[in-house]
Amino acid sequence: MTETRKAGALSRWEDEGGALPCGPQEALAADCEKWDIPPLTDAEIIQLRIRVIALENMVLGLLSTASDHQLTAIEQLAEFISPRADATQHPLTLHAATQMEHFVERARRFREEPSAD
């Protein structure tokens, strides 16, 4: 990923409220309170969990065939989305960056050749 593309992705992240407090996404969430959206049922929450697990495994499968350059780019992106030193260290942002790093580590383990015993 080129530096220009990284900067563009990070700019979109911040413009969409991904890493900044009170970003546009928070404004959208506040507008949602005006809508009559029922809370998720237990069954819907379970389905969301199942889908997240499935997506994690699909991403892991894709990352296990990624090049070293691509895996390094993901690690660098995880460093970029960590809050700036002068910003509030939001736990969810920190956790997301850590999860990205863990995905790369797990993908690299899948790429390793099993030792012949």
One Martini backbone bead per residue (centre of mass of N, CA, C, O) as a GRO file, in nm:
protein
  117
    1MET     BB    1   0.095   0.037   0.025
    2THR     BB    2   0.079   0.348  -0.024
    3GLU     BB    3   0.106   0.645   0.125
    4THR     BB    4  -0.139   0.773  -0.016
    5ARG     BB    5  -0.341   0.545   0.049
    6LYS     BB    6  -0.309   0.556   0.354
    7ALA     BB    7  -0.392   0.850   0.390
    8GLY     BB    8  -0.672   0.812   0.265
    9ALA     BB    9  -0.776   0.598   0.462
   10LEU     BB   10  -0.733   0.768   0.719
   11SER     BB   11  -0.907   1.003   0.635
   12ARG     BB   12  -1.167   0.843   0.618
   13TRP     BB   13  -1.170   0.741   0.902
   14GLU     BB   14  -1.188   1.026   1.030
   15ASP     BB   15  -1.437   1.131   0.866
   16GLU     BB   16  -1.614   0.872   0.983
   17GLY     BB   17  -1.523   0.840   1.302
   18GLY     BB   18  -1.307   0.615   1.378
   19ALA     BB   19  -1.074   0.808   1.559
   20LEU     BB   20  -1.281   1.029   1.647
   21PRO     BB   21  -1.431   1.233   1.838
   22CYS     BB   22  -1.732   1.328   1.720
   23GLY     BB   23  -1.791   1.211   1.465
   24PRO     BB   24  -2.012   1.143   1.217
   25GLN     BB   25  -2.102   0.870   1.339
   26GLU     BB   26  -2.214   0.990   1.602
   27ALA     BB   27  -2.431   1.161   1.464
   28LEU     BB   28  -2.583   0.921   1.345
   29ALA     BB   29  -2.646   0.783   1.614
   30ALA     BB   30  -2.816   1.015   1.725
   31ASP     BB   31  -3.032   0.997   1.497
   32CYS     BB   32  -3.131   0.705   1.566
   33GLU     BB   33  -3.298   0.790   1.818
   34LYS     BB   34  -3.534   0.904   1.639
   35TRP     BB   35  -3.576   0.635   1.565
   36ASP     BB   36  -3.765   0.320   1.547
   37ILE     BB   37  -3.540   0.109   1.681
   38PRO     BB   38  -3.513  -0.193   1.768
   39PRO     BB   39  -3.380  -0.403   1.956
   40LEU     BB   40  -3.194  -0.660   1.975
   41THR     BB   41  -3.211  -0.979   1.970
   42ASP     BB   42  -3.076  -1.264   2.071
   43ALA     BB   43  -3.077  -1.396   1.788
   44GLU     BB   44  -2.931  -1.158   1.645
   45ILE     BB   45  -2.675  -1.164   1.814
   46ILE     BB   46  -2.594  -1.451   1.744
   47GLN     BB   47  -2.574  -1.404   1.437
   48LEU     BB   48  -2.351  -1.191   1.456
   49ARG     BB   49  -2.141  -1.370   1.587
   50ILE     BB   50  -2.128  -1.581   1.364
   51ARG     BB   51  -2.042  -1.382   1.139
   52VAL     BB   52  -1.781  -1.286   1.270
   53ILE     BB   53  -1.644  -1.560   1.281
   54ALA     BB   54  -1.656  -1.612   0.979
   55LEU     BB   55  -1.498  -1.359   0.893
   56GLU     BB   56  -1.240  -1.419   1.047
   57ASN     BB   57  -1.180  -1.688   0.896
   58MET     BB   58  -1.167  -1.566   0.613
   59VAL     BB   59  -0.941  -1.365   0.666
   60LEU     BB   60  -0.735  -1.571   0.757
   61GLY     BB   61  -0.729  -1.726   0.493
   62LEU     BB   62  -0.632  -1.487   0.320
   63LEU     BB   63  -0.376  -1.415   0.492
   64SER     BB   64  -0.229  -1.697   0.451
   65THR     BB   65  -0.178  -1.591   0.127
   66ALA     BB   66  -0.019  -1.359   0.185
   67SER     BB   67   0.215  -1.145   0.166
   68ASP     BB   68   0.458  -0.998   0.340
   69HIS     BB   69   0.387  -0.713   0.247
   70GLN     BB   70   0.086  -0.724   0.333
   71LEU     BB   71   0.132  -0.787   0.634
   72THR     BB   72   0.299  -0.535   0.691
   73ALA     BB   73   0.079  -0.331   0.611
   74ILE     BB   74  -0.114  -0.411   0.840
   75GLU     BB   75   0.072  -0.343   1.073
   76GLN     BB   76   0.100  -0.044   0.997
   77LEU     BB   77  -0.201   0.025   1.015
   78ALA     BB   78  -0.227  -0.040   1.315
   79GLU     BB   79  -0.040   0.194   1.399
   80PHE     BB   80  -0.211   0.426   1.270
   81ILE     BB   81  -0.488   0.370   1.446
   82SER     BB   82  -0.356   0.458   1.669
   83PRO     BB   83  -0.348   0.682   1.884
   84ARG     BB   84  -0.240   0.965   1.939
   85ALA     BB   85  -0.054   1.107   2.184
   86ASP     BB   86  -0.273   1.362   2.209
   87ALA     BB   87  -0.485   1.147   2.241
   88THR     BB   88  -0.726   0.955   2.329
   89GLN     BB   89  -0.721   0.632   2.465
   90HIS     BB   90  -0.912   0.420   2.306
   91PRO     BB   91  -0.993   0.097   2.368
   92LEU     BB   92  -1.112   0.009   2.089
   93THR     BB   93  -0.879   0.102   1.913
   94LEU     BB   94  -0.661  -0.065   2.051
   95HIS     BB   95  -0.799  -0.340   2.007
   96ALA     BB   96  -0.810  -0.333   1.699
   97ALA     BB   97  -0.505  -0.322   1.652
   98THR     BB   98  -0.442  -0.585   1.800
   99GLN     BB   99  -0.615  -0.770   1.619
  100MET     BB  100  -0.456  -0.723   1.363
  101GLU     BB  101  -0.191  -0.841   1.469
  102HIS     BB  102  -0.307  -1.124   1.532
  103PHE     BB  103  -0.385  -1.200   1.247
  104VAL     BB  104  -0.099  -1.198   1.134
  105GLU     BB  105   0.020  -1.411   1.320
  106ARG     BB  106  -0.178  -1.638   1.241
  107ALA     BB  107  -0.114  -1.639   0.939
  108ARG     BB  108   0.186  -1.714   0.969
  109ARG     BB  109   0.135  -1.992   1.099
  110PHE     BB  110  -0.016  -2.113   0.849
  111ARG     BB  111   0.243  -2.081   0.657
  112GLU     BB  112   0.388  -2.279   0.805
  113GLU     BB  113   0.569  -2.550   0.799
  114PRO     BB  114   0.549  -2.855   0.885
  115SER     BB  115   0.712  -3.069   1.069
  116ALA     BB  116   0.907  -3.346   1.028
  117ASP     BB  117   0.878  -3.661   1.221
   0.00000   0.00000   0.00000
